[in-house]
């Protein structure tokens, strides 16, 4: 069934406690992605933990308690269908992991549901300067999520009041417009996750609302075009030694098309070879296109020739390699830092599947986040919630591309102390060759 429908990756974002898990749990139950039996088991656990308001959240939050009880909530839960589409939910709300996964391409989100609590005070906190509604919306934009639906949650708490709904739309629209989302195209759907209202069928408590239900709204998401006409780029996730086959690298095709018999080049090792076979889901396939997670074999390849973080392309249009003598210019937003980021700071860059330490060589300009205008030239440091143009130099060879040429290979996260410090896109590259 699902195979026939177009497939999209969906990420659920929004401020903590705005009801993301509860709402998604209800949605998964209503679309039949979670059976009643599973729902009842979860309800029982919820009761044992004195959570009688049995938040549907249990469907989603793989809580420690659950693991201790040996109840596994499988990833299969994270797939659901609308009348015309088939969705995989990417691992939000674990915000830090979400950022890392998004950037390392483990999960390229095609679309997002931004959950905003309409409860008085909660919506305001989310969109405030350090609120997560704002932070997540920025991230989604930086990470290339083009399509958005806003769910104004907790309608039962704000008494299905049309004025409050309009207030929320005004505030959230202003925020999204500043960030650069096409607000006119974004549906704002009033819902109650806890009561499951307006998720899959209309709710009679809001006669003033004549827009789509949440399912109808996400069913209208458009399928992004696959970048098949761009140069081939396959970041390597891992390589395995398989008896009788030899070394089999695995990775996800980000751009271009890979065919059996193709001449390829792996960078930065410089290994050239020919594709003997391509496999996906344990079946051999003649060619792979963007979004496909594949394994492939190349005659004569050894474990020295390929590593996680390497990128495969073609000899006539090789992946760009930045050496330690080179650098790249990035436009970054600092999401978190205990003090401030200054010249000489050397955290780890996560880009596609690569993780390489890189040094902030120069802070060029501080930018106004909303307009992109330059506020300060050569700032001494940049702090949380500030945007800047910076130059960075990797301490070992790293494959990156300019965001404007190949966006899939032009995003990066800056991580340190187990957290995401900044996210950015690559503006320019000096390879240093």
Helices and strands as residue ranges (DSSP letters): G 2-4, E 6-13, H 20-30, H 36-48, H 57-60, H 64-68, G 75-78, E 79-81, E 85-90, H 95-103, E 111-117, H 122-127, H 132-142, E 147-153, H 162-179, G 183-185, E 188-190, H 214-219, E 233-242, E 246-255, E 258-259, E 263-267, E 271-280, E 283-285, E 287-288, E 293-298, E 311-313, E 321-322, E 327-334, E 341-342, E 346-351, E 354-367, E 374-377, E 381-382, E 387-394, E 398-399, G 407-409, E 411-416, E 419-430
